[in-house]
């Protein structure tokens, strides 16, 4: 089977024609798989990396933190750049940077050089993630957007779930450097495919806002770094100082951007109640999800006495259920309100999280499995309609900002969830995990209420989504 030629695309065209559409979604899927997978595989290898590079466990954590922080500080600036130079170029450049940085990870001879390579790799991943949603929107016809978002959610869920398994399999037979070497052939394939499959988009005649980008990086980077420092028991003065400096940078950023026509922080989109509610609900849901994901290994291995292999197997029903629910919810979101579907999904998610908190030391594997499946199904049923609502609420020329907001909400929520669990474990080592499930359940239920509030607004503004498309 041969790939289609790079046919020209009219900016007004509603999606790509078949079969180029299929090639484009494969290319998009390869890129987001690399970005998400590398956020999961390094965690498993940290003990091996620390031992091989003669570094402390605390220092080795920066292999993970450097990647996450680089992503969160650059998502919105790169999404804005996509509106200026094209989403395809940003994605292709991100793939290239990611692949080259993977070579740097393979060749690293110290924890400092590995962390630096991970920073560069994070910037490449941000290039991929920042325009992922926008590329999906321009690849599929509007009538199929929900279905497309559902497929994308399945890819993300599968990559996140497969990360620990792939890492464990590779480490059982080879060196940790092979975890990063695996990216190189896949990255080269994705870069080559992106050049002739990904869609074009109308370009905006403006320059990248470098001052806004610097303030954005300071705001997100300092706040998250400060919260992590506080959560891990480091110097309180340093942690609070970093958080305060980040909040100050955020205030300056908002004051500077609020008068701009296309602000780096998408204040123009956040002024739309439906978009703002979708973003807030996304942050809350990903906070709850990450709280559960971080707490589960501690609970299953500490309270239930399971091995690491058993823990991985018992956590598998969560992503499997998400993979089933996400495309179904995406298909339904092309026909029904995202507010209704999201409220149903997060309510189910909250029930699953609360059920996890009732597990006891003598609970059976089936007791764990069905609770995991309920959590995964609920989260998947929420995620696709909510992502579709965010993308479709924005005008086509601001699809990049909408996609960047989608990625930022995810990473920000996940970072907050990990920090909350770290605080709980430090404050109450015995009961902190159980409280984490309960707090996550309350957060998911609050998100369900927020999602449901969109129903009334959507009824009051029935034509707004059509006008935005």
N, C-alpha and C positions, 0 to 999 in steps of 0.2 A: 504494500500500500504506500503510495507516494503522497507527500504533503502538497497542498494546493499552493499556487503561486500567490504572492503578496498582492492581492487585489486591492485596488483603491477603495476607500470607504468614505462615503459622504457623511459629514457631520450630522445630517438630519436622518440618516439611515437608522432604523430601529433594530439594533442588533446585527450580528454578523450572519451571513448566509451559511447554510450547511453545504459542505462538510467543514468549512473553515472554523465554524463555531466550535466543533468538537475538538479540533486541534488546539484552539485557543484555550479551552477549559482544561485540557491536559497540561498545557504550558503553565497556566495559572496554578493548577493543582500541584505541579512539581515544585514551583517556587514556594508556595505557602507551606508545603510539606517540609521542605528544607528548613525554613525559618522556625516553624513550630517544633519540629523534631529536635533541633539543636538546643532548644530551650529545655528539653526534657532529658536528653541522654547524658549530659555532663554531670547531673546530680549523682547518678549511679556510680560514676567513675571517680568521684572526688577522693575517696580513700586511696585508690591506686595512684592518682595523680600526685597527692600529697606525699606518699611514700617514695615514688619514683623521682620526684623533683626535690626531695628533702625539704619540704615545706610543712608548716604547722597546719592543723585542720582549719583554724580561723583564717589563715592566709589563703587556703585553697578555696574557700567559699567565694572569693572574689572572681574565680573562674565563672561562676554562675551570676553573681551580682553585676559584674562588668558588662555582660551580655544584655541583661535585662535593663540596666540603666541606660545603656547606649540606645536601645530601642525606644524607650519611653521619651527620651529627650529629643529625639529626631523624627518621630512619627509625623507630627503636624507640619514642621517645616518641609519635609520631603513630600507630603501630600500637597502642600501649596506649590512646590516646585513642579509637581506633576501637572497642575493646571496651566503652568507657564510653558514647559518644554514638552509635555506629553507624558501620559501615564506609562506608555510603553517604554519610553526611554528611561524613566526612573526605575521601573521594574527590571529592565535589562541591566542597567548599571548596578542596581542593588545585587542582582544575581552574580555579576562579575566580581564585585567587591567581596561578596560572601565567599565565593569560590577561592579567590586569591588568599583571603584571610584564613580559610580552612587549611591551605598549604602552610601558612604561618603557624597555625596551631600544631600541625604535624611536626614541624621542625623546631618548636619551642624547646629551649634547654633550661628554662627556669620558670618559676611561678609568675614572675614579673612579665617575662616575654609572652607567656601563654595568656595572661590576663590582658595584655596589650592587644594581642591578636584577637582575643574575644571581643574587645571593644570595637575593633574594626569590623569584625564579623557581625556584631550587633547593628552597626550602621548599615551594613549590607542587608541584614534581615529587615530593618526598618524601611529600607527602600522597597522591599518586596511587599511588606505588610501594609505600608501607607497607602498604596494604590490598589490593593487587592480588591476591595469592595467596588471601587470605581471601574476597574477592568471588567468585573463581573457584570456590572450594570450596562456597560457598552458592548458586551459580548452577546448577551441574551436580549430578545425582544421584551418590551415592558410587560406584556401579558404573561411572560414566563419568569419574571424576576424572582418571585417567591420560590419557585422550583429551583432556580439557579442558586439562590442563597442557601437553600436546604442542602444542595449537593456540596457547596463550599463548606458548610458547617460539618458535614460528614467527613470531608477530607481533613479538616482541622482536628476533629475529635479523634479520628483514626491515627493521625500523626502523634497527637499528644498521648494517646493510649499505648501506641506501639513503641514510643521512646524508651521506657525502662526495659521492655522485653528485648528490643534490639540491642540495647546497651549490654544487658546481662548476657545475651548470647555471644556477642563479640568478645566481651571480657573473659568469658569462659574458655575461649580458644586463642585469644590474641591480646595484643598490647592495647592500652587505652588510646594510643595515637590512631588506631584504625577507626575509632569512632568519628574522627574528623576527616580521615582519608576517604571515608565513604561518601562525603559530600562532593568530592572533586569530580568524579565522572558524572554524577547526577547534575551537579551545577553546570558543567560544560554542556550537557544535553539541554538543560533548561535555557541557558543563554542562547544557544543556537536556535532553538525553537521560537523563543520570544521575538526574534527578529522578523519572522514572516507570518506569525499567527496572531499576535495580540492586536487588538483594535486601536485605531487612532481616535483622538478626541479633539474637539475645537480648542485652540490655544488662546490664552488670555494675554493681552499685550501689556504686561507689567513686569517689574523686576522683583526678584525674591527679596523679602523683607529681612535683611540680615540682622538688624537690631532686634526685631521681634523674635527671630530665631534664637538669638543669644539669650534674651530674657526668658523665652520658653524653656530652653535647656536648663537655665539656672533655676527656674521655678520648680519644674518637675524633678530634676536631678537632685537638688538640695533637699527638697521635702522628703523624697523617698529614701535618700541616703541617711538623713537625720532620723527618720522613723526606724530604719533598720538598726542604726547605732543604738537607739534607745531600747529597742526590742531585744537586742543581744547583750544588754547590760554594759555597754561601753560608757564612756564618760558622759554623764547627763548634760553637763554644760555644753559639750560639743554637739550632742544630739539636738538639744533645744535650740542652740545657735544656728545649726544648719536648717532646721525646720523654719525658724523665724526669718532667716535670710531668704529661703525659698518662697515663703509667703509674701515677703516684701517684693521680690522680683515678680511674683504673680500679680500683685496689685499694680505695679508699674506697667506690666504687659497689658492688662485689661484697659487701663487708662489710656495707653498709647494706641491700642488697636480699635477702640470702640468707634472712632470716627472714620476708619478706613473702609473703602468699598468692599474689599475682599480681605478681611482680617485673618491673620495667621491662626489665632484662636477663633473658631468660627462663631463669633458673637452674632453675626447676621442669621445664622441657622439656629443658634440657641435662643434667639428671640421668638422663634416659632415654638409654641407650647408643645406641639406633638413631637418635634425633634428633641427638645430639651427633656421631655418626659422619657423618651426612648433612651437617650444617653444616660440619664440618671438611673433608670431601671437596669440598664446594662451594667453600670458600675456596681450597683448593689448585688446583682445576680452573680457576677464574676467574683466579687468579694466572698459571697457565701460559698461558691463552688471551690475556690482556692482554700478557704478555711477547712472545708471537709477533706480536700485532697491532701493537705499537709497534715491534718490530724489523724487521718485514717491509718497510715502505717504505724504511728505511735500506739494507737488504740489496738489494732489487730495484733501487733507483735508484743506490746507491753501488757495489755489487759487480757487478751485472749491467748497469748503465748504461741502465736503462729510464727512460722519461719518466713523469711523474705520471699521465697518462692510461693508459698501458700498465700501470702498477702497479695502478691501480684495477680495470682489466679482469681482470688475473691474480689479484687477490684475491677476485674475485666467486665463483669456485667454492666457496670456504669457506662463506659464508652460504647458497648454494644447496643444498649438500649437507646443511647443518644443517636447512634447511627440509624436506628430504625425510626425514631420519632422525628428527627430533624427534617428529612425530606418529606415526610407526611405533613408536618406542620407547614413547611414551605409551600407545598402544593395547596394546602387549605388557605394560606395567607393571600393567595391570588384571588380568593373568593370571599373571605371573611375578615373581620376586623382584627388587626394585630393586638388591640387592647383586650379583646375577649380571649384570643388564643394565648396571649402572654400571661394573662391572669390565671387561666386554667393550668398552664404549664408550671408557673411559679408556685401555685398552691399545691400542686402535686409534688414539686421539688421540696417544699417546706415540710410536707407530710413525711417524705422519705428521710429528710435530715433529722426530724424529730424522732422518727422510728429508730434511726441509728443510735441516738442517745440512750435508748432503752436496752441496748444489747448488754448481756451479762457475760461473765467469765465462762459459763457453761452453755452459751448460745451455740447452736449448730451452724454448719456451713450454709444450710438453706436459709437460716435466719438472716445471715449476712447477705446472701445473694439476692433475695427478693427486695431487701431494702436498697441495695446498690442499684438494682434495675429500676426501682421507682424513682430514685434520684436522677438517674441518667435519662429516663423517659421524660420526666418533668422538665429538666433543663433543656433537653433537645427540643421539646414542644414549644418552649418559650423562645429559644435563641433565633430560630429562622424567621418567625414573624417579626420579631423585634428588629433584627438586622435589616429586613426588607423595609420596615417602616422608616428607619433612619436613612436608607439610600433613596427611597422614593420621595421622601419629604423634601429633599434638597433639589434645587434646579439642576439641570444637566451640567451647566457650566461650573457648579459647585460640588460635583460628584466626588472630586478629590478630597475636599474638606470633609464631606460626609464620611468617606471611607477612612480618612485619617482619624476622625472622631471615633469611629467604630473600633479601630485598633487601639487607640489611646484608652478608651473606656475599658477594653478588655485587659490591657497590661496594667492600668492603674488599679482596677478592681482586684486583679490577682496579687499585685504587690501589697495592697492594703490587707487582703485576706491572710497572706503569709505573715505579715507583721502582727496582726491581731492574735494569731495562734502562738507566735513567739512570746508575746506578752502573757498570754494565758498559761503557757507551759512554765514560764519563769515565775509567775505569781502562785500557781497551784499545780505542781508537777503531777499530783495524783488525780485530781478531778478536772484539770484544765481542758483535757481533750473532750470530755463529755460536755462541759460547758461550751466548748467551741461548736459542737453540733447544735446545741440549743440556740446559741446566738445566731448561727448561720440560718437556722430555721426561721427565727424571728425576722431576720433580714430578708429572707426570701418571701415571707408572708407580706412584709411591708412593700417589697417590690411588686407583688401581685396586686396590692391595693393601688399602687402608682400606675401599673399597667392598665388596670380597670378604669382608672380615671380618664384614660384616653378615649373611652367609648363615647362619653358625653361630648367631648371636644370634637371628635370626628363627626358626630351627628350634627353638631352646630356648624361645621365647616366641610360639607360633603364634597365640595369641588376642589378643595385645596390641593389634594394629591394629584389630581388630573392636571391642574395648572402648573404644578412643579415639574411634571415630567417633560 
